[in-house]
């Protein structure tokens, strides 16, 4: 290599010619643009020398042999003095621009165009075509699911036909087995038709057995459970505080059913779920309350007759003595229902309600909770203040005897 050439050109020749020793010393960096021009001005046969040396490169070739293979012809005096190159320079300079031309050639090749068509998705060029294809696929899938759901709904409703398992039920029981109820069951059990069939039968038989309760909505008051408002989405909110529980849990089931029916009556179009608030503050210890059967029956009604009616269950200030009851019931609760249960303190519940409800409803629920925690207010005084939200959105006395 000519010692009079710039260092960048020397390193470039060393790298392209296969100078292993120079590369190991860390000096075989990529040449700059000025170095390439200087190398091109030095000899018109330089590119040929580099290409021939690169083709014959072998890792076992000695440094001396490699350097002699790549040695160009001696530079002319005009090149050493930095004067204008000979007439062959334009051809050499055009050769140095080959990488740019190669990029253009590669980009216009069919393979490169195919690659660019995929990458153009992020630039918004090919994306509409892919989006349209994906949209058509989703629409086809929805149609298939809708068709399958329609067949399952028809299969459930056929259970009420004459000669079928539910054919002997009264019209009062059968009227509940409409398309909306079938759809909620299928959504509840993720399209499992056998599970939905089992719950469908249980719900309609339960309705037949509790016809008087559902028709008259008469019950023995055992607590303060009532509709106290709705959240920002219009979902009704049921509230009950165990400090105000006057009867054992097994005798409060009828009231819970009627409260749930009143919440369903308050649902605006498009709303199907209810938020439950169980305030366990002041929970009284009764031997009968250690029996998990009433709570299990309530859970079963939520899983069957009131399927897909639960938005979430907020449990406030659970005492230690209730943990045994929770441990007995929790394994029986489906995983999908467990994900809807939230355990909170009173402070956390107030903050959560403030976010979920408007100012009027949030203030009303906070006032109810504070009243139940005020030891100076008696049960009779609290009972006189119990109000519920009617179907028309008005505050009315929660219970006839209040």
C-alpha positions in Angstrom: 0.0 0.0 0.0 1.3 3.5 -0.9 2.2 5.3 2.4 1.3 8.7 0.7 -2.5 7.8 0.5 -4.9 9.0 3.2 -5.4 6.7 6.1 -9.0 6.1 5.3 -8.2 4.9 1.8 -5.4 2.7 3.1 -7.8 1.0 5.5 -10.4 0.6 2.8 -8.0 -1.1 0.5 -6.8 -3.3 3.4 -10.3 -4.4 4.2 -11.5 -5.1 0.7 -8.2 -6.8 -0.3 -8.4 -9.1 2.6 -5.7 -7.7 4.8 -6.3 -9.8 7.9 -3.4 -8.4 9.9 -4.6 -4.8 9.4 -8.2 -5.8 10.4 -7.0 -7.4 13.6 -5.2 -4.2 14.6 -8.6 -2.5 14.4 -7.8 -0.1 11.5 -10.0 -1.7 8.8 -12.8 0.8 9.2 -15.1 1.8 6.3 -13.6 4.5 4.1 -15.2 7.9 4.0 -16.4 9.6 0.7 -13.3 11.6 0.3 -11.2 8.4 0.6 -13.2 6.7 -2.0 -12.7 9.6 -4.4 -9.0 9.7 -3.7 -8.7 5.9 -4.3 -10.7 6.3 -7.5 -8.4 9.1 -8.7 -5.3 7.1 -8.0 -5.8 4.3 -10.5 -8.5 3.4 -13.0 -7.9 -0.3 -12.4 -8.4 0.0 -8.6 -11.9 -1.4 -8.6 -10.8 -4.4 -10.7 -7.9 -5.1 -8.3 -10.2 -4.9 -5.3 -12.8 -7.2 -6.8 -10.3 -9.8 -7.9 -8.6 -9.7 -4.5 -11.9 -10.2 -2.7 -12.9 -13.1 -4.9 -9.7 -14.9 -4.1 -9.6 -14.1 -0.4 -8.9 -17.0 1.9 -8.5 -16.9 5.7 -5.3 -19.0 5.3 -3.6 -16.6 2.9 -0.6 -14.8 4.4 -0.6 -11.0 4.9 2.3 -10.6 2.5 0.6 -12.5 -0.3 -2.7 -10.7 0.2 -1.1 -7.3 0.2 0.8 -8.1 -3.0 -2.4 -9.2 -4.7 -4.1 -6.0 -3.9 -1.2 -3.6 -4.7 -2.3 -1.1 -7.4 -0.2 0.6 -10.0 1.9 3.5 -8.9 0.0 6.7 -8.8 0.7 9.4 -11.4 2.4 12.6 -10.3 -0.7 14.5 -11.0 -2.7 12.3 -8.6 0.0 12.8 -5.9 -0.1 16.5 -6.2 -3.9 16.6 -6.0 -4.3 17.8 -9.6 -7.2 16.9 -11.9 -7.3 13.2 -12.7 -6.9 11.8 -16.3 -9.7 11.4 -18.7 -10.7 8.0 -17.3 -11.7 9.5 -14.0 -15.4 10.0 -14.9 -15.7 6.3 -15.6 -14.2 5.5 -12.2 -16.3 8.0 -10.4 -19.4 6.5 -12.0 -18.3 3.2 -10.7 -18.1 4.5 -7.1 -21.8 5.4 -7.4 -22.8 1.7 -8.0 -24.1 1.1 -4.4 -26.8 3.8 -5.0 -27.8 2.3 -8.3 -27.8 -1.2 -6.7 -30.3 0.1 -4.1 -32.6 1.3 -6.8 -32.3 -2.0 -8.6 -33.0 -4.0 -5.5 -35.9 -1.9 -4.6 -37.5 -2.5 -8.0 -37.1 -6.2 -7.9 -40.2 -8.4 -7.4 -38.9 -9.7 -4.0 -38.2 -6.3 -2.7 -41.5 -5.0 -3.9 -43.3 -7.8 -2.0 -41.3 -7.0 1.1 -42.2 -3.3 0.8 -45.8 -4.2 0.3 -45.8 -5.7 3.8 -43.8 -3.0 5.4 -46.0 -0.3 3.9 -48.7 -1.4 6.3 -47.3 1.0 8.9 -47.3 3.8 6.4 -50.9 3.4 5.6 -50.5 2.2 2.0 -51.1 -1.5 2.0 -53.0 -1.3 5.3 -56.5 -0.6 3.9 -56.4 -3.8 1.9 -55.3 -5.9 4.9 -57.9 -4.2 7.2 -60.7 -4.9 4.7 -59.7 -8.5 4.6 -59.5 -8.8 8.4 -62.9 -7.0 8.7 -64.5 -9.4 6.3 -63.1 -12.3 8.3 -64.4 -10.9 11.5 -67.8 -10.3 10.0 -67.9 -13.9 8.7 -66.9 -15.2 12.2 -69.7 -13.1 13.8 -72.2 -14.4 11.4 -71.2 -18.0 12.2 -71.4 -17.3 16.0 -74.7 -15.6 15.6 -76.0 -18.5 13.5 -74.8 -21.0 16.1 -76.3 -19.0 19.0 -79.6 -18.8 17.2 -79.6 -22.6 16.9 -78.8 -23.0 20.6 -81.5 -20.5 21.6 -84.0 -22.5 19.6 -82.8 -25.7 21.2 -83.4 -24.3 24.7 -86.8 -22.9 23.9 -87.9 -26.2 22.5 -87.6 -27.7 26.0 -90.9 -26.0 26.7 -92.8 -27.7 23.9 -95.4 -30.3 24.6 -93.8 -33.7 25.4 -90.5 -32.0 26.3 -89.0 -31.9 29.9 -90.6 -28.5 30.6 -93.7 -28.9 28.6 -95.9 -29.5 31.6 -95.0 -26.1 33.3 -97.5 -23.3 33.5 -97.6 -20.3 31.1 -96.3 -18.2 34.0 -93.2 -20.2 34.2 -92.7 -20.5 30.5 -93.0 -16.8 29.8 -89.6 -16.3 31.5 -87.9 -18.6 29.1 -87.7 -16.0 26.3 -84.9 -15.3 23.8 -83.2 -12.7 26.1 -83.0 -15.2 29.0 -81.6 -17.9 26.8 -79.0 -15.5 25.4 -77.9 -14.5 28.9 -77.5 -18.2 29.9 -75.4 -18.9 26.9 -73.2 -15.9 27.5 -72.9 -16.8 31.2 -71.7 -20.3 30.3 -69.7 -19.4 27.2 -72.0 -21.3 24.8 -71.9 -24.5 26.8 -75.3 -25.8 25.8 -75.4 -28.7 28.3 -74.7 -26.3 31.2 -77.2 -23.7 29.9 -79.8 -26.4 29.5 -79.4 -27.5 33.1 -79.7 -23.9 34.4 -82.7 -23.2 32.1 -84.6 -26.1 33.5 -83.7 -25.2 37.1 -84.7 -21.5 36.6 -88.1 -22.3 35.1 -88.9 -24.9 37.8 -87.9 -22.4 40.5 -90.2 -19.8 38.9 -93.1 -22.3 39.0 -92.4 -23.0 42.7 -92.2 -19.3 43.7 -95.1 -18.1 41.6 -96.8 -16.3 44.5 -93.6 -14.5 45.6 -92.8 -13.3 42.1 -96.4 -12.2 41.4 -97.2 -10.4 44.6 -93.7 -9.4 45.7 -94.9 -9.8 49.3 -92.2 -10.8 51.9 -91.2 -10.5 55.5 -88.8 -7.7 55.9 -85.6 -8.9 57.4 -83.0 -6.2 56.4 -82.6 -2.8 54.8 -81.7 -4.2 51.3 -83.0 -1.8 48.6 -82.2 0.0 45.4 -80.4 3.2 46.4 -79.5 4.6 43.0 -77.6 3.8 39.8 -74.1 4.2 38.5 -72.9 6.4 35.6 -73.9 3.7 33.2 -77.4 3.4 34.5 -76.9 0.1 36.3 -79.0 -0.1 39.5 -77.2 -0.3 42.9 -78.5 -2.6 45.7 -77.4 -1.8 49.2 -77.7 -3.8 52.4 -76.0 -3.4 55.8 -75.9 -6.4 58.1 -76.2 -4.1 61.1 -79.8 -3.7 60.1 -80.5 -7.4 59.6 -83.4 -8.3 61.9 -84.0 -11.9 60.8 -81.7 -14.9 60.2 -80.2 -15.0 56.7 -82.4 -18.0 55.7 -85.5 -15.8 56.2 -84.2 -12.9 54.1 -84.0 -14.7 50.8 -87.5 -13.6 49.7 -86.6 -10.0 50.3 -83.4 -10.4 48.3 -85.4 -11.8 45.4 -87.9 -8.9 45.4 -85.1 -6.3 45.7 -83.4 -7.9 42.7 -86.7 -7.7 40.7 -87.1 -4.0 41.6 -83.5 -3.4 40.4 -84.4 -5.2 37.1 -87.5 -2.9 36.8 -85.2 0.1 37.1 -82.9 -0.9 34.3 -82.9 1.4 31.3 -82.8 0.0 27.7 -79.4 -1.7 27.1 -78.6 -2.3 30.8 -78.8 -5.9 32.1 -76.7 -6.0 35.3 -76.9 -4.8 38.9 -74.2 -3.7 41.4 -74.6 -5.2 44.9 -73.1 -3.6 48.0 -72.9 -5.8 51.1 -71.9 -3.6 54.0 -70.9 -6.1 56.8 -70.4 -3.4 59.4 -72.2 -4.3 62.6 -72.7 -7.9 61.6 -74.4 -9.7 64.4 -73.2 -13.1 65.4 -76.0 -15.7 65.1 -75.5 -19.4 65.2 -77.9 -19.8 62.3 -75.8 -17.4 60.2 -72.9 -19.8 60.3 -75.0 -22.1 58.1 -73.8 -21.3 54.5 -77.0 -22.7 53.0 -78.8 -19.3 52.5 -75.9 -17.7 50.8 -75.4 -20.8 48.6 -79.1 -20.5 47.6 -78.6 -16.8 46.7 -75.5 -17.7 44.6 -77.5 -20.4 42.8 -80.2 -18.0 42.0 -77.7 -15.6 40.6 -76.2 -18.4 38.5 -79.6 -19.5 37.2 -82.7 -17.3 37.4 -80.7 -14.1 37.5 -78.0 -15.3 35.2 -75.7 -12.5 33.9 -77.4 -9.9 36.1 -74.4 -9.3 38.4 -72.2 -6.5 37.5 -70.1 -6.6 40.6 -70.4 -7.4 44.3 -68.7 -4.9 46.7 -68.2 -6.4 50.2 -67.3 -3.7 52.8 -65.6 -4.2 56.2 -65.7 -8.0 56.4 -65.2 -9.0 60.0 -63.0 -11.9 61.1 -65.9 -14.1 62.2 -67.2 -14.0 58.6 -64.0 -15.4 57.2 -65.1 -18.9 58.1 -68.3 -18.5 56.2 -66.4 -17.1 53.2 -64.0 -20.1 53.3 -67.0 -22.5 53.2 -68.7 -20.7 50.3 -65.8 -19.5 48.2 -64.9 -22.9 46.6 -68.5 -23.2 45.4 -68.5 -19.9 43.6 -67.6 -20.0 39.9 -64.4 -18.4 38.8 -66.3 -15.9 36.5 -68.3 -14.7 39.6 -65.3 -14.5 41.8 -63.7 -12.0 39.4 -66.7 -9.7 40.1 -66.3 -9.7 43.9 -64.4 -6.8 45.5 -63.4 -6.6 49.2 -63.0 -3.1 50.5 -62.8 -1.0 53.6 -65.4 1.7 54.2 -62.9 4.4 53.0 -62.1 2.5 49.9 -65.8 1.9 49.1 -66.6 5.6 49.4 -63.8 6.5 47.1 -64.8 3.9 44.6 -68.5 4.9 44.6 -67.4 8.5 44.1 -65.8 7.5 40.8 -68.6 5.1 39.7 -71.7 7.3 40.5 -72.7 10.9 40.0 -72.5 13.3 42.9 -76.1 12.9 44.1 -76.0 9.1 44.3 -72.5 9.0 45.7 -73.5 11.5 48.4 -76.6 9.4 49.2 -74.7 6.2 49.6 -72.0 7.9 51.8 -74.8 9.3 54.0 -76.3 5.8 54.4 -73.0 4.3 55.4 -72.2 7.0 57.9 -75.7 6.7 59.4 -75.1 2.9 59.9 -71.9 3.7 61.7 -73.3 6.3 64.0 -73.9 4.6 67.4 -76.3 7.5 68.4 -78.9 6.6 65.8 -81.2 3.7 66.8 -82.6 1.0 64.5 -86.1 2.6 64.6 -84.7 5.9 63.5 -82.8 4.3 60.7 -85.9 2.4 59.6 -87.9 5.6 59.2 -85.2 7.0 56.9 -85.0 4.0 54.5 -85.8 5.0 51.0 -85.5 3.4 47.7 -85.4 4.6 44.0 -88.5 3.6 42.1 -88.8 2.6 38.5 -89.5 6.3 37.6 -86.3 7.4 39.4 -88.2 8.8 42.4 -87.3 8.3 46.1 -90.1 6.4 47.8 -90.4 4.6 51.1 -88.4 1.4 50.8 -90.9 -0.7 52.9 -94.6 -0.4 53.7 -94.1 -0.5 57.4 -91.3 2.1 57.4 
